[in-house]
Amino acid sequence: MPPRRYYFKAVDDSVLGPISLNVVAEMVMAQKVKANTPVSLDGKDFRPMKAFPELATLLSVDATEEPEAVSADILQEEPTYQGDITEVSIPKLLYHFSASRVTGRLQLTNQNIEKNLFLMNGKVVAAESNLPRDQLGPFLVRKGRFSEEQLDDILQKLAGRMERLSDYLIHSRMISPHELFEHLREQLLEKVYEVFHWRVGRYAFFEGQEFKGSLLPINFNPWETIAEGVRRGYELAELRDLLMPYGNYLIVPGENSSLHLNQLGLMPRELKVFKLAQGQRTLHAINEEMGIGEENLFTVLSMVYLGLELELLALGEQIHESSAAELDDGINWEQDVPREAPAAATGSDAGAESTGAAVTDEGAQAAEAVPLPGTPVKAAPRVTREEQELLETLNKLKEQDHFERLGLPRNALAKDVSKAFLQAARRFHPDQLSPETSARIRDLTSEVFALLNEAQQTLTNDARRAEYLAGLEAGAKDGQVDVGNIVQAEMLFQKGEVLVNNRKFEEAQKVFDEALKLNPDEGEFLIYRGYAAFFAKPNADSFYRQNCLDNITRGLKMRDNNVANGYLFLGRIQKAMGDEEAARKSFKKALSLEHNHLEAQRELRLMSMRDEKKGGLFGKKK
């Protein structure tokens, strides 16, 4: 039996592993696992331990006995550092990880709730939760995509099938791949932002532990994530109780010179708070300058709190309260926030840019490691070329069917399967690794071998092979999609979005063309393609312009006329062609779909200002 790695699930649903067979034997001898303890080879599909022949031979207990509680601390790896959330807040915690560019798993626990945030170079790339409401199905119900009855019906159809909900939704054409990615992105953000509400609990960081599933092609700016988390996770009453006792203290610039305000994605009024906090004003004076009202007070207190946690601001000396009228008011509120000119973002980091501010990693790269109290943060380990090649192989195998994994046609004989498997085993069998091989290489090699072994076990068993082939054929009839193409198309789309935001329309058009080749059924790709094509050649002939408009309208129909940016783009093209009335209607339609659409609001405001100027000019009496 080839050596495997196993995952064990405790009664609180926490998963331990991967664990070698030798260690499992020690666990059995110590009576820490039983015949019915849930075990898995991939961390997802759990079966009783007695269902694995190689594990059943280790058991000396009656296989029919009832399952017992499994200790949650079995082989629990020691965290790199740990602590109490009451002492280190979530914003402060993520600030340290982002500034230090660490890679690993951040475990957050609060009574029976556990969430795991996976970071890569300081950025959140995945999140897990043991709460049922955080799973994809309930999330889609909350978003109104499905009713609870529809979800129950779908889950009943999936019962007993080795298929994930997301794959089923795509294969059955109940949801488009691009729409699914959008929901998965929102779901990830929701999991992350929820922990900003936590005030009690424990944290533990396990350096080097990476997410084992497929990563979404998204690139969150860690600083914008923290800023948005503060906006969502803190109430005005709490901030008032926390900060107003320091109302007579000057708010001064902090010592963090590596992080720039433009990296936080702040609104103009939020930036104004930082401009006021230059050491001449107390907290009360800043609030007075910003104006009365709870909305303004929340802006002041949330930004001051954010600044203190990110060490962009600090408390100065305590002084007698002064009226805002007596303070220096010679600040030009319209000037841009001073910033260093960052190098152009390249590679995957370019995907973090957004409209209005280019997000860069320069500040994070320049930052020295910022230690947690008493526990210095180590530098993130570098990925070797061998690790990278294994990761690429692993991801490729995950996207392939069993025949493709072994390089075989679907009519291959069992002996051909065995021969192909043996050839692959010579390269990826964990036993052929030298004793000096790193744990990371061993884990990756074992995962690759497990996928190859799964293919061989299925295709050399007549019954399992027939069932598997039937599933493949059913998937083809249902319009099964190429997941690899979908992921690649999504990454290209995000790259194109960045190019559009930077007004590099000609480059963006080429990128959207490539995305459409990989996924021609996604309407939003067509919308962006039409917009980029128009402004790549704004002086083209009428036929070319109309074709660009047709791209957008056709893309909108493919998305049930439910893409706010589609109407924003349509309005901008109509405005450029001189049809202001049609443009106004399009901008209003964008707002009807997304009430807080800032760019549509701005377009309508500019049009209203122009109308007022025209009215003032021609309405004057002579």
Secondary structure, DSSP 4 states (H G I P E B T S, - for coil): ----EEEEE-TTS-EEEEEEHHHHHHHHHTT-S-TTSEEESSSSS-EEGGGSHHHHTT--S-TTSPP-PPPTTTTPPPPSEEEETTTS-HHHHHHHHHHHT--EEEEEEETTEEEEEEEETTEEEEEEES-GGGSHHHHHHHTTSS-HHHHHHHHHHHTT-S--HHHHHHHTTSS-HHHHHHHHHHHHHHHHHHGGG--S-EEEEEET----SPPPS----HHHHHHHHHHHH--HHHHHHHHGGGTTEEEEE-S--S--GGGS---HHHHHHHHH-SSS-BHHHHHHHH-SSHHHHHHHHHHHHHHHHTTSEEEEEE-----GGGS-----TTSPPP---PPPP-GGGGGG-BTTB---SHHHHHPPP--BTTBPPPPPPPPPHHHHHHHHHHHHHHHS-HHHHTT--TT--HHHHHHHHHHHHHHH-GGGS-TT--HHHHHHHHHHHHHHHHHHHHHTSHHHHHHHHHHHHHHHHTT---HHHHHHHHHHHHHHHHHHHTT-HHHHHHHHHHHHHH-TT-HHHHHHHHHHHHHHSTT--HHHHHHHHHHHHHHHHHTTT--HHHHHHHHHHHHHTT-HHHHHHHHHHHHHH-TT-HHHHHHHHHHHHHHHHHHHHHT---
